[in-house]
Each structure stands twice: as C-alpha cells, then as structure tokens.
Amino acid sequence: MLNIKDLTLHYGQSQILYDVDLEAQVGQVTCLMGTNGVGKTSLLKAIAGAHPRSGGSVTLDGETLGRASSQVLAQKGVAYVPQGREIFPLMTVRENLETGYACLPKGERRVPEEIYELFPVLKDMTARRGGDLSGGQQQQLAIARALITKPKLLLLDEPTEGIQPNIIQQIGRVIEYLRCEGGMAIILVEQFFEFAHGLADEITVLKRGRVVLSGAKGDLDKGEVLSAVSV
C-alpha cells in the first residue's frame, strides 16, 4: 500500500530525516519506534502531507505522490491521528465525526454503525462537546473520526499517551480488528514498547533521523529491538 524511498526532511536549515525507507502493507501493522526526538512524528507528518518532504519518493496504492497537500492525501485515503488528538473542543462528538465527511462522496456521508460498535462510549455521548470528554474518550473520538474517511492508510501517533489502561486495551483491540479486516495498512508510532511490539507485524526503528533496524517482527530479536529504542 505504502512505499517510501530515500525520504529526507528539513525544518529550516536543520535536517530531521535522512534517506528513510519504509513500507506498509495492507492487513499489517507497521510499528515505527525510537526515543523522543528521532523523527517519528515528522515522518508521519511527511506521509500525511502536513510537512513538505525535502527529497525521496512516496508511492501509495501504486500511485507516485508528488508534493500533495494533506487535504489531497486525505481524499486519496491517508488518515492521520496526530499526537494530542486535536479534536474540536467546542463541537459535539457527532460534529467532530462529521468533519470526516469532507473526504467522502455525498452519498456516503454517514456515521457507520461499526464506529459505535468499536467505540460504544461515543454513541452515548454524541451530543456532548469534545472538550468535555476525558483524554481516553477524546482518543477514541480521534480514531473514529479518521475511520469515517474510509482510509487505505491509517497513521496513529502515540495513541496510548496519557490514556488509562482499560482504554489502551480497547484501542489495541480496535487496531487488531482493523488489521484482521484487511482493508487498510496501519503505521503505528508508539512509545509503550509492549503494546507496540504485541501489535506489530513489521518494525522500523529510527535513531537520529535514520533507520537503524527494520524487518518483520518474527525476524527481529525482541531484546535487540528493545535495546535499539532505549535511551
């Protein structure tokens, strides 16, 4: 689904990513790991069109992407759940979900029942403002809003950050369900090692903006991966 070759990225005069290669396959979870500040979020932003690439190529579903905007990429099937969730605090849960309609044809603009099956709490809170939800509920809303767009590629940035354990488990089950459905590729950026390693099919480790370890989880020694992502 996604193929990245030699991607580089700068913030002003500072280079953040160096010749990054990454693949994400449909029906798999690709975990992007590394300590804080190594470029994981920057890579997701580059994939989502939220930050311009300095170089390299990105191919999505067989189509080579140029310097497309985040809006264009969203319409092509890239859904990004950012760190911090970024839901609209003054809009209701339903209104937040409906913002995903912009990527859909008019005839498909509805909230599928599947969304409420994955996140039952949202059905009970459709009229509540997003800013009144707990952190865990906001994270569920952010993921649900991304799923409304029917993505081919789902980018998740630190979905367990600041979330209570029972919600972490639910989010893990949702990711497993989406993988088993086989309709999308998933890239997961996650600091919670056991959570990430448990879900991963493929693992890529970044250090100082470069890929230092990459491969199928079954081909990589868990201790080696843990050492590579430790300070």
FITI-306407 format. One record per residue (C-alpha): x negated, y, z negated; residue in one letter. Coordinates in steps of 0.2 Angstrom, whole numbers, padded with zeros to 4 digits, always signed. Layout:
BEGIN
XYZA;...
This chain:
BEGIN
+0000+0000+0000M;-0014+0012-0005L;-0032+0013+0001N;-0044+0026-0004I;-0061+0028+0003K;-0076+0039-0002D;-0064+0051-0011L;-0073+0067-0018T;-0065+0081-0028L;-0071+0098-0035H;-0065+0110-0047Y;-0073+0126-0041G;-0091+0123-0040Q;-0090+0108-0051S;-0089+0090-0043Q;-0077+0079-0053I;-0076+0063-0042L;-0090+0055-0032Y;-0086+0044-0017D;-0072+0034-0026V;-0065+0019-0018D;-0048+0012-0024L;-0034+0000-0018E;-0017-0003-0025A;-0006-0017-0018Q;+0012-0019-0018V;+0018-0030-0033G;+0002-0027-0043Q;-0003-0015-0057V;-0020-0007-0054T;-0027+0000-0070C;-0038+0015-0070L;-0049+0015-0086M;-0063+0026-0093G;-0066+0038-0108T;-0059+0055-0108N;-0065+0067-0095G;-0072+0055-0082V;-0059+0060-0069G;-0044+0048-0071K;-0031+0061-0071T;-0040+0071-0057S;-0039+0056-0046L;-0021+0053-0049L;-0018+0072-0045K;-0028+0070-0029A;-0017+0055-0024I;-0001+0064-0028A;-0006+0080-0019G;-0007+0090-0034A;-0026+0094-0032H;-0034+0095-0015P;-0047+0082-0010R;-0064+0088-0005S;-0068+0073+0005G;-0063+0055+0009G;-0048+0046+0016S;-0032+0041+0009V;-0020+0028+0018T;-0003+0025+0011L;+0008+0011+0018D;-0003+0011+0034G;-0002+0030+0037E;-0018+0040+0035T;-0013+0055+0024L;-0021+0072+0028G;-0021+0086+0015R;-0002+0084+0012A;+0007+0093-0002S;+0014+0085-0017S;+0031+0088-0010Q;+0027+0079+0006V;+0019+0065-0003L;+0034+0063-0014A;+0045+0061+0001Q;+0033+0048+0008K;+0035+0038-0008G;+0022+0044-0021V;+0030+0046-0038A;+0019+0054-0052Y;+0022+0053-0070V;+0010+0066-0077P;+0002+0065-0094Q;+0013+0076-0106G;+0028+0070-0096R;+0033+0088-0090E;+0052+0085-0091I;+0063+0101-0090F;+0067+0105-0109P;+0082+0116-0106L;+0090+0104-0093M;+0101+0089-0099T;+0095+0071-0096V;+0106+0069-0081R;+0100+0086-0074E;+0082+0080-0076N;+0086+0064-0067L;+0095+0073-0053E;+0079+0083-0049T;+0073+0067-0041G;+0087+0068-0028Y;+0076+0080-0018A;+0067+0065-0011C;+0082+0056-0006L;+0095+0057+0009P;+0111+0064+0003K;+0120+0048+0004G;+0108+0040-0009E;+0109+0054-0022R;+0115+0045-0037R;+0108+0038-0053V;+0107+0019-0051P;+0114+0008-0065E;+0097-0001-0065E;+0090+0015-0073I;+0101+0014-0088Y;+0098-0005-0089E;+0079-0001-0090L;+0081+0014-0102F;+0098+0011-0111P;+0095+0026-0123V;+0096+0038-0108L;+0114+0033-0105K;+0119+0038-0122D;+0110+0055-0120M;+0115+0061-0103T;+0122+0077-0109A;+0108+0081-0122R;+0094+0093-0117R;+0077+0086-0113G;+0069+0096-0125G;+0079+0089-0139D;+0073+0071-0136L;+0059+0063-0145S;+0042+0060-0137G;+0046+0042-0133G;+0063+0046-0126Q;+0055+0060-0115Q;+0043+0047-0109Q;+0057+0036-0104Q;+0066+0050-0095L;+0050+0055-0086A;+0048+0037-0079I;+0066+0036-0075A;+0066+0052-0065R;+0051+0045-0055A;+0060+0029-0051L;+0075+0039-0045I;+0065+0044-0030T;+0063+0025-0025K;+0044+0026-0024P;+0032+0015-0014K;+0018+0020-0026L;+0021+0024-0044L;+0007+0034-0054L;+0008+0033-0073L;-0004+0044-0083D;-0006+0039-0101E;+0012+0033-0103P;+0009+0027-0121T;+0001+0043-0128E;+0009+0049-0144G;+0023+0035-0142I;+0029+0024-0156Q;+0025+0005-0155P;+0043-0001-0151N;+0044+0012-0136I;+0027+0006-0130I;+0033-0012-0129Q;+0048-0006-0119Q;+0038+0004-0107I;+0027-0012-0105G;+0042-0022-0101R;+0048-0010-0088V;+0031-0010-0080I;+0031-0029-0079E;+0049-0029-0072Y;+0044-0016-0058L;+0029-0027-0054R;+0039-0043-0053C;+0052-0034-0042E;+0038-0032-0029G;+0044-0016-0021G;+0030-0004-0026M;+0012-0003-0030A;+0008+0004-0048I;-0008+0013-0054I;-0009+0015-0072L;-0021+0026-0082V;-0021+0021-0100E;-0032+0023-0115Q;-0024+0009-0125F;-0035-0005-0120F;-0025-0020-0125E;-0009-0013-0117F;-0018-0009-0100A;-0028-0025-0100H;-0012-0035-0103G;-0003-0027-0089L;-0017-0026-0076A;-0019-0036-0060D;-0034-0026-0054E;-0045-0015-0064I;-0056+0000-0059T;-0067+0009-0072V;-0073+0027-0070L;-0088+0034-0078K;-0094+0052-0075R;-0083+0053-0059G;-0090+0037-0051R;-0083+0019-0050V;-0094+0008-0061V;-0083-0008-0062L;-0069-0014-0051S;-0061-0030-0047G;-0047-0042-0051A;-0044-0044-0069K;-0047-0063-0068G;-0064-0060-0061D;-0070-0047-0074L;-0076-0052-0091D;-0065-0043-0104K;-0079-0039-0115G;-0089-0031-0101E;-0073-0020-0096V;-0071-0015-0115L;-0089-0010-0116S;-0088+0000-0100A;-0073+0010-0106V;-0080+0013-0124S;-0089+0029-0129V;
